Each structure stands twice: as C-alpha cells, then as structure tokens.
C-alpha cells in the first residue's frame, strides 16, 4: 500500500508541474506584467534605488486591412467619429483602460495604458473588436511601443541654474517660459523635465529598461547639484530663527540698561 501511495504522489506531482508549465507561457521580459503594476525600480548608482511610476505608454499597430470607419462607429460601443474634425475613430476600452485612434488605412495608435503588457492586451482587444465588425486583420499586427512617460521624485531640491550652466550641451532652462529644466540625454535617447522640488518627468523612452538606465545615469549629476542650505518652511522654526529669537531678549535688555545709564548721567 505504501508503494502504491508513493507512485500516486509522484504522478500527481508530475501532473501539477505539467499544468504549471502549460499555464505560464514564456513572456518576453520587456512585456512581462510587473508585480507592482506600473512601477519600475531603478538603481541610483549609489547603493540605493528609486521608483519610477509609468504614467502613459503610447504604441502603434497595423491591422493590415482597409477599414470602413463609419461602419465601425455605428456598430461599436464607446466610439466617437467626427470626420470633419478628425479623420479617425476614437475607441475606448474599460479593461485595460485604453484609448485607440483607428484610421481607415488600418493603422492604430493606442494610448492611456500604464504597462507594456496592458498595451499588447489592449491592441489585441481592439483588433478583435474590428474583426467582429467584419474586417479580418492580418496575423502579425506590427505592434511597437513608441513612447513611455514616467515620473519619479529624488527627494531633495536641485539647483537648476548650476546644472544648466555645467551641462549646457544637453540642458536648457528658461524659467520665464517653463519652470522645469529640459535635459536631453543621448544614450539612452530620453528627455527629462527636472523641477526644483526634485520631481522629475521622464519621456521619450521606448522600453522600461531605457527609463531605469537613464535615471541611473542622471542621478549622480542631480546629487552633485543638490541644494544644501534650504530655507525652512513657513510656520516651522529653523535654527536661525530660534537663535535670533533667543538673542532678541538679551539685546533688548542691553539696550534698556544703556538708556537707563544715559538718563542717570543726565
């Protein structure tokens, strides 16, 4: 009976491993869904790490077939089509939350998603909806991520004037036009919007790896131009104000003593 039990256990373990292998197909690392959703962890090149939150991913696809946009707009829900204003159908999905611009040529622009996995999923759903209307798309959709926008916070204020002076080749800063410094990195090809508060917008990346690598390269530069002497927030006592407040009564007392002496001499 013990031999029978062991053989049954072995067969069940094999069956479970086979089901797990079939249930989780291999997904490319660039498109695998992150456990933290739309958050990427990037090394800061100083032993620590920072989190970049993906705010938007713009991607394109090609259905490879001519479309009748009027027919699609009439048959599908959550669609807008005003050919006088814009020559594409605007279609929206709830899950994953995404918006597509579908053109008569069969080309699509997908925006509003916050991970590469959701971008591919939304593209497949839009293609399925178009197929149900009566336009059979080709098997290969030519899906490409064109732009990823992410935000992060380094946690300290930055001297933008010093940064633009030292890195004038890559940076431009016009505080009268826009409060952020625009830093264009060459490799990876990414653009940063850097604000005095330490908050950063990263755009122009094609992959999530580009985002993290670009931040790792830029962080030591930001650390170099960290503001050291920062004024305290209104309402919070700083060291200078407390020392001034402590020194004020003694100065007032000395002044009154001097005036009393002068009166006595008179």
Buried (B, 14 or more C-beta within 10 A) or exposed (E): EEEEEEEEEEEEEEEEEEEEEEEEEEEEEEBEEBEEEBBBEBBBBEEEEBBBBBBBBBBBBBBBEEBEBEEBBEEBEEBEBEEEEEEBBBBEBEEBEBBBBBBBEBBBBBBBBBBBBBBBBBBEBBBEBBEEBEBEBEEEBEBEBEBBBBBBBBEBBBBBEEBBEEBEEBBEBEEEEEEBBBBBBEEBEBBBBBBBBBBBBBBBBBBBBBBBBBBBBBBEBBBEBBBEEEEEEEEEEEEEEEEEEEEEEEEEEEEEEEEEEEEEEE
